[in-house]
Amino acid sequence: MNAFGWIGQIAQEYAVDLGRTGGLILLLVIARIVIARAIAANPGVPIDARRRWSMNARNALVLIGILGVAGIWAKEIETFAVSVVAFAAALVLATKELIMCLGGAFLRTMSNAFSIGDHIEIGGHRGRVVDINLFSTTIMEIGPRHDAHFITGRAVSLPNSLLLTQPVISENFMGDIVMHVITLPLAYERNPNRMEAVLLAIATEICSPFLVAAERHMLHIEARHLLDTPSVQPRIAFLPVDDKRYQLMLRVAIPANERNRVEQAILHRFMQEAFPERDDARPSTATGKQPAAFARSEARPS
């Protein structure tokens, strides 16, 4: 019997199951197209909500497809599994990582660890979640260092198996308001008490527009999750590093999407007030002479 005859015999024997499988796949594809168009037809809905709807619909259709195909071919699968137990065991070992990815996806769903739009950290990778499927989670990287809050433009795809072995840090667990910490290393020549007063005054002034909303949000979080929420007022702590320098650690309550802007505003103001420009750095004209560099710059042709 040639190859075409063998394929024809299999097609004839399993014609009904093949037809059902093809019909199921066709229905799922049509459903996916219809749902995608329906979601795209609602531009007024926030993009994160549309991404979440699209992700949930896609994952649900994939799961329905897997269960449907397994149901159609249940008898053949059972016969095959019984006859090749050793092969099945080897297959499980070979697909261990995929099974762990599915286990991680199940764990994330049951624990609601994070969702689309959340800022998370897994295994040293920080970013904003933009896609979740049964096998991986994609984040837009935030960095480049751990204390930076810029979108680097790189997408990081993390296998869901990491959820079984690595802790998941949610940077915006409290929702729209986050407790943000800014660390400033300073030499002991800078009076700690004065530096604390300057930094606290700057932080209070810049964060004052957010305090009322932050306090209301923290009360809501406390009542909803039965948590002890921290004070929203700016707080400063000292941390000695060595015999030459210490650190000021500032904690503020600010909107999650304002972290980078507020941090930079506080740092710029603090640098201006803590390290003012020195008058002796300006060109001196007391002797009627100009510094060489200044003179050379004026002597250049325009």
Buried (B, 14 or more C-beta within 10 A) or exposed (E): EEEEEEEEEEEEEBEEBBEBBEEBEEBBEEBBEEBBEEBEEEEEEEEBEBBBBBBBBBBEBBEBBEEBBEEBBEEEEEEEEEEEEEEEEEEEEEEEEBEBBBBBBBBBEEEEBBBBBBBBBBEEBBBBBBBBBBBBBBBBBBBEEEEEBEEBEEEBEBBBBBBEEBEBEBBBBBEEBBBBEBEBEBEEEBEEEEBBEBBBBBBEEBBEEBBEBBBEBBEBBEEEEEEEBEEBBBBBEEEEEEEEEBEBEBBBBBBBEBBBEBBEBBBEBBEEEBEEEEEEEEEEEEEEEBEEEEEEEEEEEE
